[in-house]
Amino acid sequence: MWIKICGITRREDALFAAEQGADALGFVLTRSPRRADPGKLSAWIHELEEVEKVGVFVNEDPSEIIRFSEMLSLDTVQLHTGFDSRHMKILERFNIIYSVRDLNDMAIPADVPCRILVDPSRGSGTRAPWEKAEIPFILAGGLTPDNVKDAICRAEPTGVDVSSGVESAPGIKDPVLVRRFIQEARS
């Protein structure tokens, strides 16, 4: 099970999540209470090895997304917006995860190489429907250490993504919750 801990703003939270076995770390680089400061992030993000570094964006211009992603040596760009042909420019350099509210509303061409994240909450922590799908997807929205195992059993996603479900405050990860989430998702 692929696991992403999102909304990382602090070095210690990033290092801890990686140590615990997170496959990916998400850094919100758009307007949000969980926005990571790119200047501060650039001072320590290079310390993260063996973990996928994901930048989260909404409606930023593709050239701006590429600039930030290169500056921070990101691996993947997560887009919370509909497909735009200008995103092909991003795909030349980075992997893409498209966030959709619902797989039925997905308007991403089949030939675009990307992963799909189902998150109806858009970071608000609202629980997503736990339903199986015909295509591989990452499940997000309302996941916590207490429900992630059940969500995985019901929806059979290829991965899970959590932010508020492992926080003590927006952008501040609770180490006990992070550890439990990863353990539960992998059990």
MOCOR-V67949 format. One record per backbone hydrogen bond with DSSP energy under -1.0 kcal/mol. NH is the residue of the N-H (numbers start at 1). CO is the residue of the C=O. Records with the same first field share a line. If there is no record, write none. Layout:
BEGIN
NH=CO + CO
END
This chain:
BEGIN
2=158
4=160
5=24
6=162
8=26
14=10
15=11
16=12
17=13
18=14
19=15
20=16
21=18
22=17
23=3
24=3
25=52
26=5
27=54
29=56
35=32
36=28
41=37
42=38
44=41
45=41
47=44
48=45
52=23
54=25
55=76
56=27
57=78
65=61
66=62
67=63
68=64
69=65
70=66
71=67
72=68
73=70
74=69
75=53
76=53
77=95
78=55
79=97
80=57
87=84
88=85
89=86
91=87
93=90
94=90
95=75
97=77
98=115
99=79
100=117
105=102
112=109
115=96
117=98
118=138
119=100
128=141
131=129
138=116
139=159
140=118
148=144
151=147
152=148
153=149
154=150
155=151
156=152
158=137
160=2
161=139
162=4
166=163
167=164
168=172
169=172
172=169
174=166
178=174
179=175
180=176
181=177
182=178
183=179
184=180
185=181
186=182
END
